[in-house]
Amino acid sequence: MAAFLAQSMSLSSTMSSFAGSRMATPASAPVAARVAGLTIECAHKKGAGSTKNGRDSRAQRLGVKVYGDQEVKAGGIIIRQRGYTVHCGPNTFVAKDYTIHSKIDGVVRFKKTSMKKSVFVEEAEEVEYDRTADTRKNRRLAKFPPRDSVLAAAQ
């Protein structure tokens, strides 16, 4: 009986812990690891989950960019929208992404009927700047005259 136990012990030390496993367990490995077939490994991945974050899309920045009674330049964006919710009026045009632009320099006006909302641009009347008024800008201009007048006085 003792000879049988010694023979089985010598066989178990050279055989793998898993049936059909390709690797033999070394004789110096602990008996519990060989018998149970457990291997303990250290972590080799990040634990914070940082690779699963940070894929949010940018905001669309839609909406009215120039409001009523405000000035707009030719080609300026008045409204960015998805779909044709606000319609074009005179002196405006729509781009392929439904953005409404101004055709001319002018003042933006909005109009709402029972059926639809629309936007249009009126031509702005030219306003002559009053240089005689006592304003901060005029005081600064008096202190620092425009370049052309300085160059003309020097010649």
C-alpha positions in Angstrom: 0.0 0.0 0.0 2.9 2.4 0.8 4.4 1.6 -2.5 1.1 2.5 -4.3 0.9 5.9 -2.5 4.5 6.7 -3.3 3.9 5.9 -7.0 0.7 8.0 -7.2 2.5 10.9 -5.5 5.3 10.9 -8.0 2.8 10.8 -10.9 0.7 13.7 -9.6 3.8 15.9 -9.2 4.6 15.6 -12.9 1.1 15.8 -14.3 -0.8 19.0 -15.0 -3.5 20.2 -12.7 -6.0 20.4 -15.6 -6.8 17.4 -17.7 -5.7 18.0 -21.3 -3.7 21.1 -20.3 -0.6 21.6 -22.4 1.6 23.0 -19.6 2.9 20.9 -16.8 2.8 22.3 -13.3 6.3 22.7 -12.0 7.2 20.6 -9.0 8.1 23.6 -6.9 4.5 25.1 -7.3 2.4 24.9 -4.1 0.2 21.8 -3.9 -3.0 23.8 -3.4 -2.4 25.7 -6.7 -1.7 22.5 -8.6 -4.7 20.6 -7.2 -7.3 23.4 -7.5 -5.9 24.7 -10.8 -6.0 28.3 -9.6 -3.6 30.9 -10.7 -3.5 34.3 -9.1 -2.8 37.3 -11.4 -2.2 40.9 -10.7 -4.4 43.6 -12.3 -3.2 44.8 -15.6 -6.1 47.2 -16.6 -6.9 50.7 -15.5 -9.4 50.6 -12.7 -10.9 54.1 -13.1 -12.8 53.4 -16.3 -11.3 56.5 -18.0 -11.4 54.9 -21.4 -15.2 54.6 -21.3 -15.8 58.3 -20.8 -15.4 61.5 -22.9 -17.4 60.9 -26.0 -20.0 63.5 -25.8 -21.0 65.5 -28.9 -20.7 69.3 -29.2 -23.8 71.5 -28.7 -25.5 72.7 -31.9 -25.6 76.5 -31.0 -28.9 76.9 -32.7 -31.3 79.8 -32.3 -31.8 83.5 -33.1 -28.4 85.3 -33.5 -29.7 88.8 -34.4 -32.9 89.9 -32.7 -35.5 92.4 -33.9 -34.5 96.1 -34.4 -30.8 95.1 -34.4 -28.5 95.8 -37.3 -27.1 93.1 -39.5 -24.5 93.1 -42.3 -25.0 91.5 -45.7 -24.4 87.7 -45.4 -24.8 87.8 -41.6 -26.5 84.9 -39.9 -29.9 85.9 -38.4 -31.3 82.4 -37.3 -29.7 79.0 -37.1 -32.4 76.3 -37.1 -33.2 72.7 -37.8 -36.1 72.6 -40.2 -38.0 75.5 -41.7 -39.6 76.8 -38.6 -39.1 80.5 -39.3 -39.6 81.5 -43.0 -37.6 84.0 -45.1 -39.0 87.4 -46.0 -37.6 90.1 -48.2 -33.8 90.6 -48.3 -33.1 87.2 -46.6 -32.2 83.8 -48.0 -32.0 80.3 -46.5 -28.9 78.0 -46.6 -29.0 74.2 -47.1 -29.0 73.7 -43.3 -32.0 76.1 -42.9 -29.9 78.9 -41.6 -31.4 82.3 -42.5 -28.9 85.0 -43.7 -29.3 88.6 -44.7 -28.8 89.7 -48.3 -28.2 93.4 -47.5 -27.0 95.6 -44.7 -30.0 96.7 -42.7 -32.2 96.2 -39.6 -33.8 92.8 -38.7 -37.6 92.7 -38.3 -39.8 89.7 -37.3 -43.4 89.2 -38.4 -45.8 86.6 -37.0 -49.1 85.7 -38.7 -51.6 83.0 -37.6 -49.9 80.5 -40.0 -46.2 81.2 -39.9 -43.3 83.2 -38.4 -41.1 85.1 -40.8 -38.1 87.3 -40.7 -37.0 90.1 -43.1 -34.4 92.9 -43.3 -35.2 96.5 -43.9 -32.6 98.9 -45.4 -31.1 101.0 -42.7 -31.2 104.8 -43.3 -27.9 106.5 -43.1 -27.4 108.5 -39.9 -25.0 111.4 -40.0 -22.7 111.3 -36.9 -22.9 114.5 -34.9 -19.4 115.6 -34.1 -20.5 118.8 -32.3 -22.2 116.9 -29.4 -20.2 116.8 -26.1 -19.7 113.1 -25.9 -16.8 110.9 -24.8 -16.1 109.8 -28.3 -15.9 113.4 -29.7 -13.6 114.5 -26.8 -11.3 111.6 -27.7 -11.4 112.4 -31.4 -10.5 116.1 -30.6 -7.5 114.9 -28.6 -6.4 112.4 -31.3 -7.5 113.6 -34.8 -7.8 111.1 -37.6 -4.6 110.1 -39.4 -5.4 111.8 -42.8 -5.8 115.2 -41.2 -2.5 114.9 -39.4 -0.7 113.8 -42.6 -2.4 116.7 -44.5 -1.3 119.3 -41.9 2.3 118.0 -42.0 2.6 118.6 -45.8 
